[in-house]
Amino acid sequence: MKQLFNHIISFQWRCLLAIELDITAICLESDCLIVINTILGHQGENSINGQLTKDISEEEWN
């Protein structure tokens, strides 16, 4: 589970550039869909499989 979490986080970092560019990024890898949508004003939040969830820091998983 933690390996999957770290994989998603590393992939998520590639999408954070979209926030800097103020665009919407749709990232799809290993059946994990992460949508970062700044148009809706949800900066810093992710929509995973349709569920809006807060970012989880790695400290919370250690």
N, C-alpha and C positions, 0 to 999 in steps of 0.2 A: 504494500500500500504506500509506504513512504517513497519507494523507488518511483512508483507511478506519480505520486505527488510532486517529487522533484523534477520528473520529466515534464509534467504540465507546467510547472513554474518556469523552467528554463525555456520552454516554448512560448510561455506567456510573455517573457521579457522581450522576445522578438516582436511582439505585437505592441509593446508600450510605445514604440516610436510613432504609432498611429495616433496616440493621445497627443504627443508633441506636435504632430502635424494637424491635429484637430479633425481627424477623419474617423470613419468606422472601419475596423479591421475584423475580418472573419477568419479565424485560424482553425484548421481541421487537421488533426493528426491522431492516429490510433483510436479512432472513434470518440475522441474528446473534442467537443466543439466549444471554443471560447470566443465569445463575442464581446468586444470592447466598443461601446457605443457612446461617443462623446456628444452626438447630436441630441440624445435624450438627456444629456447632462449628468450621466452616471459615471463621471470620472472617478477612477479608483475602484470601481465595482465591475464585476464580471457577470455575464449571463451564461451559466453552464447548463446545457440541456434545458434551456427555458427558465431556469431558476436563477433569480438574481441573488448573488452571494457576495459577501464582503471578502476582500483580500485577506488571506491568512498568512501571517508571517511565519518564517521557518522556526522561530523560537517556540511557537505554539505546538510544533510537531516534534520538537526535541525532547 
